[in-house]
Amino acid sequence: MSDFTRKARDAHAAIKQILLTEWDPIGVSEFQEAQDEYDAYVAEVYRLLSRRVRVHEVFEYLWWLETSHMGLCGDRQKTEKIAERLVALISDGVLPGTDSALSS
């Protein structure tokens, strides 16, 4: 497995973990059978982060998911924090093509 592939897999896992345990707008993280609930959104978040978008763009995607796609009222403050957390994966060197030592 190449370093790029390994890093991409690890980035997907990190995004999945954040979406499930920190974002979790429908409150399913504690249920074993729902551990894949947000998997369908991981690839799009990864794509956004790979493009080095700003926090606002990640927020807009998550907000759309919460309010339009899922039909929830949403928690704007929490979603903004999650968007910031996800974008921080770039500077943390989690995504392929990034290196935390270079970002510092």
URUR-V309222 format. One record per pair of residues at least 24 apart in sequence whose C-alpha atoms are under 6 Angstrom apart, sorted by the first residue. I is the first residue (numbers start at 1). J is the second residue. Records with the same first field share a line. If there is no record, write none. Layout:
I->J, J
This chain:
4->96
7->96
8->96
11->94, 95
16->42
55->83, 84
58->83
59->83
